[in-house]
Amino acid sequence: MNATMSLKKIDHFSVMLDQILSIITPQHGGTFIDCTFGAGGYSKAILEYPNTKVIAFDRDKSVKHFSKALEEQYRNRFKFYTEKFSTLNSFVKKDVNIKAIIFDLGFSLMQIKNLDRGFSFESKGPLDMRMGINKFSAHDVLNKLNQSQISSILKYFGDEKDHKKIAFQLARLRKNNKILSTDDFVRIIKKVKKNNNFTKKNVATKSLQALRIFVNNEVSELIKGLIEATKLLNPGAVLIIVSFHSLEDKIVKYFFRTYSEKSRNPSRYFPKLDKEDIRLFSCPIKKSIKPSEKEILINRPSRSAKLRYGIRNNKKYFFPKELTEKFKNYLEIERMSLHL
């Protein structure tokens, strides 16, 4: 079987599937980890090749029916865990020879279309936004954190230029009534940004993105996921990440740039490092890989996707402290959740 298959053969669309299959070469067999199972597109495509096994993770329990179907079809070749990918080392045996680990950081159309979960600006339902295994919801964030904290979330996780105005209006209005629904929050944003209604993108997009990132601890999850995945990989194994917004890609790009043969000093404020000492990967392609025009026509949300990957070298694993140091400001913002 060729390592490239038609997009139309996959029941549930997975971004840049053809490119990923060509990188991980499942036609040669091996064990693969799908860190963001979703509807199972990547896992299913890999398992269609003989001599392959897949270990899959997803924090969202609503995808369980997709995983059960694959568990029944591939009884000895597929294993699924309803867990965060940051915990994968607790479930994957150290002696398993992993050929590739895949992260698709986008949230699915299933999550968006379920308006009860509050991910979409079309939602009239409760302020939820939990992907799964969460300690708090968007409702808790907007009703319990103070004005300054909410402003910081919108600024750093959504790059929202009107973050102060939105946080002020929200704090003012919630004195009388709780902000109960996604629609309540969207109305506040639209009121603040009423002069921006001519833009093509919905004016609430950045703020909802920021809230979703915070609710699901997406920054710390990604950083922990990269670290845990690197621990598991043997020489020659591949780490693939598909990101969808600039903050995700910034983290992934920095990670591969700093810990590969393309490494350079992480910051002028850090002591100079010997490049040989911080190489964990080789990166065959310098720039990110983007979806084809054909794929974008089939699935327009894929237009923002960027794929980066590295091949683990034979350097002994060490904790990549520069990664956590570089993004410590974002991690500190996420720690505001301790007040909830």
N, C-alpha and C positions, 0 to 999 in steps of 0.2 A: 504493500500500500504506500502511495506517495505521502510524504509528510505534509503536503499542502492539500487542503480539502475545500470544497466550495462552501461559501458562507451560507448558502441556501439549505445545506444539509443539516445545519444546526437548528434545532427547534427554538432554542432560546439564544438570542444573539449575544456573543461575547466579543468585546472589542479587540481588534487586531489578532484574531485567532490564527489566521494563516501565518502571520509573521512569527507568532509565538511558537507554533508547531515547527516551523523551519529552524528556529533557534534551539529548541529542546530535543529535536529528533526522536520522537517517541517510537518511530518504526524500528529502532534498535533496542527497544524494551527499557526497563528501568522503573524505579520508584519515584514518584513525583508528589509534591505537596502543593495543593490548591488552597491558599490561605484565605480566599474570599469566594467561597463556593457559589453563593447566590442561587441561580436557577440551574447551576451545574454545567454550563456550557463548556468550560475548559476541561473539567473532569471527564465529561462524557466523550469529548473529542479524543482525549488521551487514551481512555479505556477502549476505544474502538480499535486500537492497535494491540495485537497479541503481545504477551510477555511484559505488559505494563501493570503497575499498581499505582493507586492514588490514595493519599491520605488528605482529607479535606476538612477545612474549618470554616465556620460561620457563626457569628454571635447572634444572628437573627433566627429565632426558633421557627419563624413562619416558613422557612425554606425546607423544613424537615421532610415534607412530602416528596420533594425532589430528590433528596438524599436517599430516602427509603427505596425509591424506584431503582436507583443505581445499586444499592446494597443487595436488592433482590436479583438484579440482573448479573452483577459481578460479585458474587458472594465472597470469594476469597481474594478479591483484587481491589476492593474499595472499602475504606473505613472513614466514617464521618464523625466529627465532634462539634457539638454546639458550644463552642468556646471562642474566646478572643484569640487572634493569631499571636498576640504578645505572649501567650502561654504555651506555644507549640512545643517547647522543650520538655514540658511536663507530660506530654502525650506521645511524643515520637521517641522511640528507643535510640540510644546513642549509636548502636551498632548497625542501624539501618543505613544502607548506602544510598543517599538521596541523589538523584540525577539533576533535579531542578526544583526550585521553589518559586511559585508565582503569586504575585499580589496584584489584584485589580482593585484599585482604591475607589472606584466610582460606586455610587449607590444606585440600586436597580430601579427599573421602571415599575416593578411590583411595589416597591416602597413608596414611590412618588404617587402612583395611582390609587393607593390605599389612603384616601383622604382622612381617615380616622387617625392616621399616624402623624399628621401635621407637617409632612416634609414639603408639601407643595403650597405655593402662595394662593392656590385655588381652594385650599382646604377651609372648611367652615367648622371643622372639628376641634378637639382639644389640642392644646399646645403640648405635644408629646416629643416627637423627633428622636426617640430612643431606638437605636439599631438593635439593642439587646444587651443583656447583662449590664444594665445601668443602675446607678444609685440615685439618680435624679433625672427630671425631665426638663423640657424647655419652660414649662409652666413654673417650675421651681426657680429657674434662673431669673426669669423676668419679674417674678413677684417677691423674691427674697434677697437678691443681690442689690447693692446700692447703685446709685446713678453712675458713679465713677467707674465701678467694676463693669457695668453693662457697656459703658462707653468704650472701655479698653477692649472688651470682647469684639465689639463691632469694628473697631479700628484695626486691630491686629489680625483677626481671623477673617474679616470680610473686606478689609481695605476700604471701608465705608467712610467717605470724606465728611458726611454729615453725622458722624457717630455721636458727637456731643449733643446736637439738637434732638436726635431721636431718643437718646437716653434721658434727656431733660423732659421731653413730652411724655415719655412712658412713666417716669417717676411722678410727674404731676398728675396724670390721669389715674394712676393706680391708687392714689390716696383715697379716692371715693369708691372705686370698684377694682376688683382683681382683673388682670389680663387673662382671660380664660381660653380664648381660641386663637388659632393661627390668624384667622381673619381679623381679630382685634388688633394684633400686632401689625399686620399689613396695613390696616387703616391708619395707624399712627405714622408709619413710614411714609405712606402716600401723602399724608397731610404735611409732613415736613418737606417732602420732595415734590411738592405739587408743580413746581416749575420744570421738573425733569420728565414729565409725562410724554414728551415727544420722543424719547429714546426708545429703541427697539426692545431692549432688555427690560423686563419688569423691574421697577425701581426697588422692589423688596428683595431681589435676588441676593445681593451681597450680604444683607443683614440676616437673611434666613440661612445662608451658607455659614456665616460666622456662628450663629446660634447652634446649628447642627454640629459643627466642628467641636465647639465647647462641650455640648451635652454628651458627645460620644468620645471625648478625650482623644480626638483623632491625631493630634500632633504627637503626644506621648505614645499612643498605640503604634504609630508608624515607626517612630524611633526605636521603641522596644522591639517591634517586629523585625526591623532590619538587623538589629543586634542579635536577636535570638536565631534568626535564619542563618546568619553568618557563622554562629557557633556550630550549627548542624552540618554545614557544607564541607564535604571532602574536596581535595584538589580535583579540578576539572568540572565540578558541578556549577550550575548556572543559577543566578539570582535575577529574577525579572520583576520589574515594578511598572505598572501602568498607572499613571497619575492623571488627574483631571483639573486641578486648579493650581494656581501659581505657587502657593505655599507648599503643597505636597511636592511639586516638582523641584522646588528650591531645596528641600530637604534631601530628596533622592539624588539630585545632581551633585550637591555638596558631598554626600556620602561616597558616591563613586569617584568623584574627582579627588577627594582627600585620601581615600584608601585604595588607589590604583596606581598604575605606572604613570598616570597623568597627574599624579599628586603634586601639590605645591603647598607651601606653608599655609595652614588654615587661616591665619590672621597675622597681620604685622605685629599684633600685641602678644602673640604666642612666641615662646622660644623656638628657634630654628630646629626643625626636625630632620633627621636623616631619612631621605625618601625611601631607602631600602627598608627602613624599620617600620614604615607605616603602610606598606603595600599588602593588601589582602586579596585584591582582585586584578585581573586584566580586563580591560574594556575595549573590545574590538572596534566599537563604533563610538566616535567622539560625541556626536550630536544625538539628540533624541530621535526615535523613529515615530512617524506620525501615520494615521490611517490613510489609506488610499482614497482617491476621489470616489471610486466605486463604493467603498464602504460608507463614506460620509453620506452618499446619496441614499443608501439603504437605511442608515441609522444616523440621523443628523446629530444627536448628542455626542457621538464619537469624535466630532471635529475638534474638541478640546483635549483629546487624549494624547499623552506622550509616553512612549515606552523607552525605558532605559534598562540595560542589563550589564552584568559583570560575570566573569568566570573566576571562581575561587582558585587561588594559587596554592602552593605548598607551604606558605608561611604559617607558622603556628598562630592560632587565634589569640588576640589580645582585646581587651575592652576598648572600644573606640571613643575615648573620653572627649575628643575634640568635637564629636557630633553633638553630645549633650551640652557642651559648653557653648557651641555656636548658637544653639536654639534655646538657651536657658530662659530668655525673656518670654517666649511662648509657653514654655513649660511652667513658668511661674504664674502666668495668667490662668492656665488650667488648674493650678493649685487653689485658685479661689473657690473651686467647687467644694473645698473642705468646709466652707461656711454654710453649705446647704444641708 
